[in-house]
Each structure stands twice: as C-alpha cells, then as structure tokens.
C-alpha cells in the first residue's frame, strides 16, 4: 500500500504549493514574488525545492506535474 507521506504533493509546503500554482499560471519569478509579497530569490529557492520534491526537470515539467495532479 502506498504511503501518503511519500506523495510529492504532501511534501510541498503551503508556500511551495502557492508558488507552483502561480508558475503553472505562467507567472515569472518576479511576478510570483510581487503576488506573494516575497523576494524573487525566495521564489527561485521555492522553485528549486519544488523541483527536487516533485522530481521534475524544469518549469515546464513542473507545470505538467501540477496539471496532472489537479493543482491547477
């Protein structure tokens, strides 16, 4: 039986989920930063963490992951 704690979506923090959804909508890191009222470098760090946790290769792959998992 699959352990839900190993599901990549469950490993994402709420802020990482917000970031992923914004990226999936086509926003740039600067636009996401402005939307979430955080520094662009923080957004880039969230993107790096999302990529590691979801095992995606790039932003396009992250967007495909978000769509496939019903996050957008």
Secondary structure, DSSP 8 states (H G I E B T S, - for coil): ---GGGSHHHHS-HHHHHHHHHHHTT--HHHHHHHHTS-HHHHHHHHHHHHHHHT-SSHHHHHHHHHHTT--
